[in-house]
């Protein structure tokens, strides 16, 4: 690799990415390629490039091998700005396209539909560069798919040089490419090696304290989040710190959560008018976001802010949840309660144009000098702009209502009225593009968000929407053989699901059972886990592969182990096994969860990077203090359980109903004419009570 000069020529950019336009049948196009038959908005964007793009398939790999051509595998997603910059600069250029078409088989991949393909070539990029990589991701591979090199965004002149260099290498030094492919493929296959741990080991609070300390050292206690930019929300990090605070009353952990959630909710990363969070902040203050809005962020943040509200009762958190859910329902939900994937960062070719304001524009809209002055002070609006000569709405932490002779309530009402005026104007602007594909795993995260919001606030609308989304998943994602499909758009669902799809939906179905006591959701969760066990289990590693054995094989069958913006599918599955195993009184499930935790313990404790293992940390915390099994039986079971669940109780699993039903843990607990609450731990129950307050004390 060191002697292969191409590998050290380029600076890789971590960038994230823009626009979505689906061609209509009436449009006349000079070029049309095989992507025209796809449903992915990202792929359809490239369907009329002069590049002869193909979707990923075994047939295309066979075509490459038959023609003995190198592959170009270009990967991105619909909300990706730099993906489209490269498209406009290179892939829409007929001269560049001719070089690509004549010498390569060109494949386009939507990373959100095919995260398995993305993971293989992202790992190749990391191995080839020794750096972090992002999107667009452009990989060169042998005809059989083995990568020889990968990079990110390149300007047209640089991209042309790369194409010609690989053309030359193919003609003059093909053996060198093959040797490089062998090395990278070997590296990909060994990238996720783990040590098999002792599944019977126990964990102590001291072990978890070390991990917490590592977390705290990374926190910016002035502006929240990590100390570096860009700043990503990373909801699961703060879920762990909330749980740790619950266990230990550690105030520093709670401070880290509160400063981060406060700053995000008041910052530019949060849409102060319409609700919902952007993907990340480009600065350390949460002011200037990359404006794309992703379903997976907002689903997890609804859960996090709901949990934080349960602990603090802070009205800011309640408002944030309500507005974010309003945004999701207004802009990311279809008529059957399925949730779309994302909104673009750009509109009219400019990043953030839909969301930003000129000071004079605000004066004109509000129409009252005093009200406009207060509004602009409240949202940090400057005459010359607070970001690139325009203004992002950011709550001014130093704002004082008394400065204007107003009360806080009066200012709050004024802001509410003026926000509606600005929202009316904004709604008339050209909107960012919508990626309207529906991904099963992200719907699982949003479904869980609704359930957590229902627990925190008791709003029946949240439960009703949760049930409708669960019905959507059951109707369109769950197949007749018990498997899941990954995607759904325009009535079409074509991709076999991956482990994260099973993991998040199982998690949400278990939670839905806990708030409804409808056994069908627990049965569905059990069936999904059974399918995962049959088709994803890696016996040698005692973990799960990311892909099913029913899928065509890639060059490496990988496992997803490290938590990131979305927790690792293995960590979600391990928590599912522990919880479902407890509720079903299934020791094998619980033992398997313990084995998975043991396999990851060394990395969790010794890595010094707990943010990559925060969901594993939550599982470890649960295992340190075995959870309470809270069984509620009788006519008022759901109502009484709901009252208890309105508090933040990460150490309690709930089961029950009007009858004993089929669960072993409910046997012999029904008392005629009474609704009894049993607080148990390790199958040993305390004295039952009818009083929810007393039950709450027993849990504490």
N, C-alpha and C positions, 0 to 999 in steps of 0.2 A: 504493500500500500504506500509506503514512504517514497518508493521509486516511481510511483505512478503520478506524474505531475498534475494531472487534472484534479486530483483529490484535494489539492491544497490551494487551488486557484481562487476559491470563492468565499465570500463572507455570507454565512447563512442568516437569514432574517427570521425572527419569530414574529410573524405577522398574522393578522386575522382579517377576515375577508368579506361581496356586495351584490348585485342587482338581479332581479328575477323577472324575466319576461318570457312568457310562453307564446310562441308564434301562433297566429290564428290560421285556419285553413285557407282563408282568402288571400293571405300574403303570398307574394311571389318572391322566391329566393333563388339566387344564383347557384348556391350549393346546398346540398342536403346529404347528411351522412346517417349511419346506422343508429345514432342516438335518437332519431325522430320517433322510434317505436317505444322509447322508455317513458316512465311516468315521473321520474325524479326531476324536479324543477331545475336542479343544477345541471343535469345531463342535457335537458331540453334547451338550456341556454346555449349549448355548444352544437346543437343539431344542424345549424346552418353555417358552421365554420367551413372554410375550404379544407381544413384538416380532415382526413378520412377517419374520424373517431369511431371506435367500437366500444360497446359496453363490455365489462369484464365477463368472460365466459370461457369454458373449456374449448369451445369451438374456435375462439379467437387464438388461443394458445396453440391449438393444432394448426391453424392457418400460418402462424408465425414459424412454427417448426417446419412445415411443408415448404414455405418460401425461404426458410433460413434467414429470417430478418430479426434484428434486435427489436425489443419492445421499448416503447416509451409509455410509461404508466403515469398519467397526470391526475393527481388527486386533489379535490377541494370540496367546497360545500357552498350552498346557495347564498349564504349571508357573508361570503368572503370577499372583501374589498380587493386585496392584492391578487386573488385568483382572476378577477375580471380585468384588472389592469393588464395582467399578462395575456389574457385572452385578446384584449383589444390591440395590444402592441404586437403580439406574435401569432396567435392562433387565427386571427382574422386577416392576416397578411398572406396573400396568395403565394408570394415567393418563399416565405418561411414554410408555408404549408407544403409546397412542392418538395422541399428538401425532406420534410418529415414523411410525406407520403411515399416518396420514391425509395427511401432507405430504411424505414421503420414500420412496424405495425403499431398504431397509436391507440391507446386505450384510455378512456375517461372513467373515473370512479368518483361517485358521491361518497365521501368518507362517512357520512351519517347513515347511509344505507348499508355500506360495506366496511364497517370498522375493522373487520378481520383482515381485509386486503390492506387497508391503511396501516394497520399495526405492523404488518410484515415490512412494508417499504419505509415506514417511519423509523423502524429499528435499523434498517439498512442505512438510512440517512445518518442516524446517530453514530453508527459504527464507522461509516465512511468519513465523516467529518470530525468526529470526536466532540461534537457540540450538540446543543439542543436544536431541533428543527421545527418547522411550522408548515403553514399552508399558504400558497399552493405548494404541493409536494410533487416533484418531477423526478421520476426514477427511470434509469436505463437498466434493462435486464436482457439476459439471454432469451432465446425463443421459448425455453421451457419455464420462464418466469423467475429464474434465479437472478437477483439483482447484482449489478456491477458497480453502480454508483447512484446517488440520489442527492438532490439539492432542493432549494425552495424557489423563490421568485428570481427571475433573471430578466433584465432589459433585453430588447430584441437583438441588439448587436452581439451581446454576450451569449444569448441563447443560440444564435446562428453559429457562433464559433464552437459552442459545445456540440451542436448537431454535427458539424463538419469534422470535429475531432473524433467523435465516436464513429462516424462513417469511415474515417481513415483507419482507426484502430481495428474496426471490423475487417477491413480489407487487408491490413498489413500485419496486425498482431493479435489475431483472434485468440490465440492460445493464452495470451496475457489476460484477456477478458475472462476466459474460462477459469484461469487460476484465481483471479480476483473474486469471481462469483463463488467458487468453492469456499474461499476464506470467509466471505461475508455470510454465506448461507450457514456455514458452521457456527459463526458467531451468533446469528439469529436463533439457531436451535438451542444454544446454550445460554441465551440471554436471561432466562428466568429460572435458573437452577436454584433449588431450595434444599435445605437439609431437613430430613424427616425427623420431627420432634417426638418427644414422649407424650402421647395423648393423655396420660394419667397425671401429668404434672399439675401443680397448683400454682396460683399467682398470689402475690401479696400487694398490699397497698404501697409498700416501699418501691416495688418495681414500677408501679404506675406513677408514683411521685417523680421518679427520674424522667419519665416520658413527659409528664406535665412541665417539669422544669425546662426541658428542651423546647417545648412549645412556647413557654413564656419568654424565653430569650429571643425568640424571633418576632415578638409582637411590638408594634409601634404603639406605645401607650399615650401618644399625643393625638394621633389621627386614626388609630385603629388599623387592623390588618397587619400584614408583614411590613418590615421596615424598607422594603424595596419597591420600585415601580418596574413594570406595571403591577397594579394590585388587583387580584382576582378575589371574588367573594369567598370561595372555599367554604361553603356552609358546613361541611362535616367536621372541619376543625373546631368550630365553635359549638357544634353539637357535643363533641367530646368534652370541651371545657365546661359546658353546662352540666354534663353528667358528673364530671369530676367535682365541680362545686357542690352538687347535690350530695355526693358521697362524703365530702370532707369539710364543707363550708369554707373552702379556700377562697378568700376574697380576691386574690390576684387573678385567679381563673375567671371569676365573675366580672372583674374589671375589664379584662381582655375582651370578653364577650360584649359587654355593654358599650365600651368605647367604639368598637368596630361597628356594631349594629346602629348606634346613634349616628356616627359619621356617614355611614352608607346611606341611611334613610334621609339624611339632610343634604347629601351631596348630589353632584351631577350624574353619578352613576345611576341614581334613582330618578325616574321621570316624575318631576314634581307636579306636573299637570295631569298626566294620564295614568300614573302608576306603573309599576313594573321596573325591573332592573336591567341595565345593559350588561354586556358580558364581562367587562373589566374597566378599570380606570387606568388611563395612561400616565397619571401622576400619582404622587404619594398622598394626595389630599382628597381623593375620590371626586375631584371636580370635573375633569374632562374625560368622559368615557369613550371607549370604542362603542358606537351607538347601537350596534346590533343587539337585539333582544332574543334570548334563547329560552325555549320552554324549560330545559333541564335546570337552568339557573333559577328561574322563577318558581318552579315546583319545590325545589329544595329550600329556597329562601322563605316561602310561605310556611313550610314546616318549622324552620329555625326561628322566625319571628313569632310564630304561634307558641313555641316552647318558651321563648324568652318572655313573652307576655305572661305565661302561666307562672313564671318565677317572679317577675317584677311588677306586673300589672301596669306597665308603662303604656299610657294611651297612644304614644307614638308608634308602638309596635302593632297595636290593634289597627290603627289607621293604615299602616303600611301593608298589613295583610289584606285589609278590605280593599284598598286601592289596587293592589297587585292582582287580586282575584278579579276585580272589575276589569282590569286591563286584559287578563287572559280570556275572560268570557266575551269581551267586546272584540278582540282582535285575533285570538288564537283558538277559537272553538267553532266547530262546525255544527250543523243542525242536529246531529245525532250525539253530540257531546264528546266527540273525539277532538283531541287537541293537536293543532298544527305545530310545526317545528320551530319557526323563527321568523323574525322581521329583520330586514336588511339594515345595515348602518347608513346606507346612502339613499338619497332621493335626488332626482334631477342631476345625477352625476357628482353630487357633493356629499361628503360624509357629514351627517348630523343636521343637514339643512332643514329637515322637517321639525327639529326640536329646538332650534335656537332663535334668538330675537335681537333686533336692534332696539336701543333705548328709545328712540323716537317712535318706533312702531308701538311700543308699549304705551307711551303717552297718548298716542292716537286712539288706541283701542279702549283704554280706561276712560279717557275723556274728562277726568277730574284731576286737577293739579295736585291736591293734597293726597288723594287716594293713590295716584301714580307715584308720588314721592315715597309714600310709605311702602308701596308694593316693591319698588325698585330697591329700596333699602333692605327690605325683608329678604329679597332674593339675590342680593349682591350684584345688581345690575349696574353697569358702568357705561358712561357716555360713549367711550371708545371700545367697549366690549371687555369682558373678563376672559375671553378665549378667542384667539384668532380674529379680532375685530368684530366679534359678535358676542352674544351673551347666552350662557347656559344658566338655567335657574338653579341656584345653590342657596340653601338657607343660610343666612348670615347669623353666625353664632353670637355675635355681639349686638344684635338688634334689640332695641328697647322700646316697648310700646309707650312707656311714660314720656319718652322724648317727644312724642306727638300728642301728649295729653290723652292717651287712650289706655284702656285696660287690655290685658292679654286677650280676653274674650272678644272685645270689639275688633281688635286687629285680626284675630282668627276668622271672624265673620267676614271682614273686609277682604281678606286673602281668598276665602272661599268663593265669594261673589266674583272677584276679578279673575280668579283662575278659570271660572266657567266662561267668562268673556274671551279669554285667550284660547281656551279649548275650542270654542266655537270657530274662531279664526283659523286655528291650526287644522281643524277638521276639513277645511276647504283647500288646504295645501295638497300638492301631489305627494302621495304617501310612499313610504319605503316599501320595497317589494316584500311579498309574503311567500315563504316556503311552506306550501300547504300540504306537504306529505305528512302523514301521521306515523310516528315511530312508537312501537309498542313500549320500549324501555322508558322513553321519556314520558309517555302517558302514565306509566306506573309511578314515576316520581311525582307527577302533578296530581294523580289520584291520591297518593299518600299525603300530599300537601293539603288537599281538601279535608281529608280525615283528621289531620292534626289541627286544622283551623276549626273544625267542628268540635273537637275535644276542648279547645281553648275557649271558644266563644259561644258554643251551644246554638249556633245559627242553623236551623233546620235546612235552609237553602243549600248550605255546604254539603250536608249529608245527601240531600236529594241529587245534587250534581255528581257527587262521588258515585252514587249508585247507578246513575245513568252512564257515567264514563266506564264503570266496571261492566255494565251491560254491553257497551260498545266493544270493549276489549273481548268480552266473551263471544260476541256475535261475529266479529271480523278478524280477530287475531288468533283465537283458539280454534285449531283445526279438528276434524273428526277423529283423528288418531291421537288426540291429546297434545299434539305439538303446538307451538306458537309460530306465527309469521312475524317478520320484523316490521314490515311497512304496509301502508294502506294509502291509496290515493285514487280518486276517480273510479271507485269500485274495484280497484285492482290491488291484490296483495300477492307478491311474487317471491319474496326472499325468506328462506327458512331462518328462524330466529336464532340469536346468539345468546350466550349465557346471561348478559345483562338484561335482556328482555325477560327471561324467566325470573331472574333475581328480583327486579324491581316490582314486577307484577305480583309475584308470590308475597313479597313484603307487604304490598298494598292490600292484597286479599286477606292476609292474616289480620292486618289492622282493621279492615272493614268488618271482619267477624267480631273483633273485640268491641266495636261500638254498636253492632246490631244484634249479636248473638244468633245470627242466621248461619246455620251450620254449612250451608252450601258453599260459602266463601272459604271455609276451612278445608272442605273437601276439594275444591278447585285448587287451592294452594298445595295440598298433599299430592294431587294428580300431577301438577307441574313439577314438583320435586321428584316424583317417581320417574317422569320422563327425562329429567336432567340426569338422574342417577343411571339410567339405562344408556344414555347417548352422549354424555359429556364427561363422565368420570375418568380420571387419570389414576389408575390403580397404583402405578409406580410412585407418583408424587403425592398420593392421597389428597388430591385437589381436583379441580374441574378445569377441563379445557374450555377455551372461549368458544370454540366451534363444535358443532355436533358431528358425530361419526356418520351422519346421513348426508353431510355436505361433501362436494368434491374437494379433494385435498389441495391445500396450498403447499408451498415449499417447506413450511414449518407449521405445526399445529401448536399454537401458543396458549399460554395461560395468562389471565389478567390478575395480577397479584397486588399491585400498588394502588392505593387510593389517590385520586386526583380531584379535579373539579367535580367529577362524579365518582363516588366510591367504587373500588374494584368490584367486579361481579363476584369474585370469590369471597370477598369479605361480606358482601350482602348475603350471599348464599350461606355462609357460615353462621351468620346471625339468624337467618331464616330457620336453619336446621335446629339451632338451640331453642328458639322460641316455639316453633311448631312441635318439636320433639317434647318440649315441656308440656304444652297444651294437650298433646295427644298421648302423653305418657309413653313415649317411644324412646327407649334408652339408646337404640342404635343411632337415631338422628342426633341426639345430644352428644354421644361419644364421637360421632363423625365431626361435629362442630368443634369439639375439644381437640381432635387430632389436627384439624385445619389451623386452629389457633396455635397449637404447639409448633407446627411447621413454620409459622411466621414469627414466632416469639423473638428469635435472635435478631431478625431484621428490625422488628418494632423497637426493641430495647436498645440495640447497639448502633443503629444507623445514624442517630443524631438528627434525623429528618422526620420527626413524627407526623408532619403534615401529609406525608405520603402513606401513612398507616393509621389515620385518625379513626376510620371505621373499625379496624382491627382493635384499636385502643378501647373503643366502646364495648366490643365483645369481651375483651379482657376485664374491663371494669365490671361487667355483668357477672363474669365468672368469679371475681373476687368476693362479691357479695351476692350470693344466689338470690334470684328474684323471688318476689312473693307471687304465688298463684292466688288470685282473688276471684273466688267463685261466688256468683250472685244468682240465687235461684228463687223463683216465685213470680207472681203476677206482675210485680213492679221491678223486675230484674233490670231491664234496659234503663229505666229512668234512674234507679239508684246507682247503677254502674256509671251512667253518664255523669252523675253528680260527683262521684269520686274521681273520674277521669278528667274532670275539668282542671285538676291540679297537675303539675308536672311530676310524673312518677315513672322515671326510666327504669326503676327496679321492680315494676309490677306488671304481670301478664294477666289479662282478664278473660274469663269464660263464664258461661251461664245461660240462662233462658228461663222460660216459664215452666219447663219440664227438665228432667235429668237428661233426656236425649241419649246420645250414643257415646259421650265422652266418659272415660273411666274416672276422671277426677271429679265428676259430678254425681257419681253413683252414691245413693243413700243420703244425699244432702237435701232433698226436697222435703219441706215441712208444710203440711196442708194448711192453707189459709194465711201463710206468712211468707214474706220475702226476706230470706236470710243471706247474710254476707259472711263468707268463710275466707279468712286471711290465713293462707298456708305458706309454708316454706319447706322445700325438700319433702313435699307430700305430708308434712306434719302441720296440722291446723290449730290455730288458736281458738279460743271460745267464740262461737259464732254470734253475730249481732244483727239486729235489724236497723241499727243506727249508722248512717253513712259517716257521721262525724267520728263515731267510735271506731269504725273500720279504718278511717283515715289515720287515726292515732295508732292503731295496731300496725299499719304499714310503716309509719315513721319509727 
